[in-house]
Amino acid sequence: MPLPEKRYEIKRYAQATVHKNSHIYLGRDKHYYSVHYRHIGKQVKLVYTDSMVEVYHKHERLAVHRRNRKRYGYTTLAEHMPSHHRFVSEWSSERFIAWAGNIGESCQGYIMAILDKKQHPEQSYKSCLGVLHLAKKYGRDRLDSACRRATEYGAYNYNMVERILKKGWDKLDEGADDNLEMPEHQNIRGGKYYE
């Protein structure tokens, strides 16, 4: 008898909940996989091999994806996402943009940039939520300043904004270094030294 066409793969199992961004999280790879938005909030069973990830709810297969080991990446099917339907979830791009607008102009621009970076805006919702919740701990003014500084760095993620706030970089005066003059000192050679 010939060998089977498909090589045998060991199956592993895990439990997950479908997040409000229509994705489940496979902790072993730290990767997100999409599930149809109708299943948001449901407890699901993950069956995964070296090459595939399947998502089941009550013995019904909801999704199948090729396994991807990119840490904190997203594997998304367009038809799973609410943005392709007339469905409004509790989380939406408009809601995050309006919320950020209440914090400040820089924060709103930053959230819009985060949303624009992903192919599907739902993939950015957790990052947006994390950034906006920093206002509770640090205040609106500091968060707005941190978003302005992160935009200058070209870094659009939660970790950068949190780092700026923790280290107090949002409080640094941007023009402070511009007004520094070289002090008079006997060890300074000056321009004539090199002629």
QUIJOZI-V555813 format. One record per residue. N is the residue number from 1. RES is the residue in one letter. PHI is phi in whole degrees, -180 to 180 (* if undefined). Layout:
# QUIJOZI-V555813
n | res | phi
N | RES | PHI
N | RES | PHI
This chain:
# QUIJOZI-V555813
n | res | phi
1 | M | *
2 | P | -72
3 | L | -69
4 | P | -60
5 | E | -64
6 | K | -100
7 | R | -67
8 | Y | -69
9 | E | -128
10 | I | -73
11 | K | -99
12 | R | -121
13 | Y | -129
14 | A | -153
15 | Q | -111
16 | A | -157
17 | T | -119
18 | V | -75
19 | H | -72
20 | K | -69
21 | N | -95
22 | S | 67
23 | H | -129
24 | I | -111
25 | Y | -116
26 | L | -95
27 | G | -61
28 | R | -60
29 | D | -103
30 | K | 56
31 | H | -131
32 | Y | -109
33 | Y | -126
34 | S | -80
35 | V | -136
36 | H | -55
37 | Y | -60
38 | R | -64
39 | H | -100
40 | I | -56
41 | G | 91
42 | K | -81
43 | Q | -82
44 | V | -128
45 | K | -108
46 | L | -103
47 | V | -120
48 | Y | -135
49 | T | -122
50 | D | -66
51 | S | -118
52 | M | -133
53 | V | -130
54 | E | -117
55 | V | -119
56 | Y | -123
57 | H | -134
58 | K | 49
59 | H | 66
60 | E | -104
61 | R | -78
62 | L | -90
63 | A | -158
64 | V | -138
65 | H | -135
66 | R | -72
67 | R | -67
68 | N | -132
69 | R | -103
70 | K | -71
71 | R | -63
72 | Y | 60
73 | G | -90
74 | Y | -127
75 | T | -114
76 | T | -133
77 | L | -100
78 | A | -57
79 | E | -70
80 | H | -81
81 | M | -88
82 | P | -63
83 | S | -65
84 | H | -96
85 | H | -135
86 | R | -89
87 | F | -120
88 | V | -115
89 | S | -90
90 | E | -62
91 | W | -103
92 | S | -151
93 | S | -59
94 | E | -61
95 | R | -65
96 | F | -66
97 | I | -66
98 | A | -65
99 | W | -61
100 | A | -65
101 | G | -62
102 | N | -72
103 | I | -86
104 | G | 167
105 | E | -66
106 | S | -66
107 | C | -64
108 | Q | -63
109 | G | -63
110 | Y | -66
111 | I | -63
112 | M | -62
113 | A | -67
114 | I | -61
115 | L | -64
116 | D | -74
117 | K | -71
118 | K | -98
119 | Q | -64
120 | H | -117
121 | P | -59
122 | E | -60
123 | Q | -68
124 | S | -96
125 | Y | -59
126 | K | -65
127 | S | -65
128 | C | -60
129 | L | -61
130 | G | -61
131 | V | -62
132 | L | -66
133 | H | -71
134 | L | -65
135 | A | -64
136 | K | -64
137 | K | -84
138 | Y | -111
139 | G | 93
140 | R | -67
141 | D | -63
142 | R | -66
143 | L | -64
144 | D | -62
145 | S | -65
146 | A | -65
147 | C | -65
148 | R | -63
149 | R | -67
150 | A | -63
151 | T | -65
152 | E | -62
153 | Y | -76
154 | G | 74
155 | A | -111
156 | Y | -113
157 | N | -158
158 | Y | -59
159 | N | -60
160 | M | -67
161 | V | -64
162 | E | -63
163 | R | -63
164 | I | -60
165 | L | -69
166 | K | -63
167 | K | -88
168 | G | 76
169 | W | -67
170 | D | -68
171 | K | -91
172 | L | -67
173 | D | -79
174 | E | -65
175 | G | -93
176 | A | -63
177 | D | -77
178 | D | -70
179 | N | -97
180 | L | -75
181 | E | -117
182 | M | -72
183 | P | -73
184 | E | -71
185 | H | -159
186 | Q | -72
187 | N | -91
188 | I | -84
189 | R | -78
190 | G | 83
191 | G | -69
192 | K | -70
193 | Y | -59
194 | Y | -92
195 | E | -79
